[in-house]
Amino acid sequence: MSQFTHFNEANEAHMVDVGDKDFTSRVAVTEGFISLQPTTLALILQGGHKKGDVLGIARIAGIMASKRTADLIPLCHPISLTHVEIALTPESEKNRIYCKVTAKTHGQTGVEMEALTATQITLLTIYDMCKAVDRSMVIDGVRLLEKSGGKSGKWYLQEN
């Protein structure tokens, strides 16, 4: 793309008109991770956190956030999601939890923002639930891995 789509000819912010776009199946896959102290990760994995199932609650928060993306990002279209999957994988050797989100819809605009929002909120929820025992956590690497559907078709992140 050679120009930003959220600005009109007068360089004013506007919501892109998707009314004439075809309805297609659209998918976005995103990732991110949160690094924690080994003791924090162990506490989560043992289920010993006094606030409850950290990963289960974070997963629900991410799904809920994906459905509210248009309320959070001003020019984002409200869309009807058909599926959101959040996979959380503890990586003990790296002292982190890996988050992978897949969001799907059948519509006129993509689901990248919904997947990215779900990733961020999932990881932020882990941070929120664990900050009393570990304030050094770091959320990192949140990015789009792939998207498909619409006029632009398929796109995959290509590592250098």
N, C-alpha and C positions, 0 to 999 in steps of 0.2 A: 504494500500500500504506500502510496506516495503522499497521502495527506490524512490528517485526523478527520474522522467522520463525525465527531460530535460538535463540530463548528459549522455554521452555515456560511453563505457567501459574504455576509457582513462580519464574519469572524465572531459571531455570537454563539454561545453554547445552546445546543438544542438536542432534543431526542431524535435519533435517526428514525426515519419513516420506513418501517418494515412491511407496510401493508400490501405491497405488490410482490413481496418475496414468496417463493414457493414454500409450502409446508414440507419439510423433510425430517428424517430421523437425524438427530444431532446428539453427539457424545463429546464429553470433555473429560480428560484424565489429568489430575494434578497430583503433586506430591509436596511433602515438607517433612521436617522432623523437629523434635525437641530434644536437646541434650540435657541430661540431668546428672546429678551426683549418683554414684553407684548405689549408695544407701537409699536414695529416693526411688530409683528404679526398682530395687529389691522390695521396698515397701509396697509399691504399686503391684508388683507381680505376686507378692504373698497375700494380697487382699487385706493387708493390715491397716490400710488408711482409714482413719476414723470417720471420714466423710463418705465412705462407701466405695463402690466399684468405679474407680477413676476412669478407666478406659471405656466402660459402658456408658457412663454419664457424658463423657467427652464425645462419644460417637453420636448420642442423641442430640447434643448441643449442635454439632456440626450439621446434622440433617435438618434440624429446625432452622439454623442460620441460612442454609441453602435456599429454603423456602421463603426467606425474608430478604433476599439479596436486593431486590428492587426498592425496599424500604430503606436500605443502607447506602446504596450508591445512586446518586441523584438522577443520572440519565440512563440507568439500566432498565430495560423493559421487564415488567412482571411476566413471568412465563409459567406454564404448567409443567412441572417436572413429572416425568413418568417413573424415574428411578434415581436413587442416590445410594451409593454403597461407599462405606468408609471402612477401610482395612487399617488396623493399627497393629504394627509388628514391633515388639520389643527387640532391640538389638543390644544385648548385654555386653558384647565385646566392644561396642562403640559407645556405651552408656547413653543410649538415646532410644526414642520411640519414633519409628517411621510411620508416616501417615500417607495413605494413597486414597484418593477420592475419584470415583467415577460418577458422573452426573449425566442423565439422559432426558431428552424431551423429543416430542414430535411437534415442530413449530417453525416459525419464521425467523427466529434468531437463535444464536448459539447459547451454550450453557457454560462457557468458560468462567464467567464471573461467579456463577453459582458454585462451581467446583472449587474455585480459589477461595471463596468466602467460607465454604464448608471446611476446607483445609485449615485456614487461619483460626477459625473459631474452635475447631476441635483441639488444636494445639494450645490456644489460649485458655481453654477450659482445663486442660491438664495443668497448665501453669497456675491457674487460679486455685485449683484444688490442692496443689502441692507447695505453694509459695510459703506456707508456714514452716516447712521443713527444708526448703531449698530455694533461696532467692537468686541463685546463680544460673538458673536454667536459661537456655538460649534457644529461641525459635529461629530456624534457618532453612534455606533451600526451598522455599515455597515457590513453585513454578508450574507452568503448564507443560505437560509431557506430550499430549496429543489432543487433537480435536478432529471431528469429522462431521460432515453434513453441510448443507447449504451450498451456495455458489462456489465458494473457495475450496470445497471438497476436503480432502484429508491433509492434515499437517502433523508432523512428528518432530519433536525436539531432536536436533542432531548435535551430538556432543562433538566438540573440536578435538 
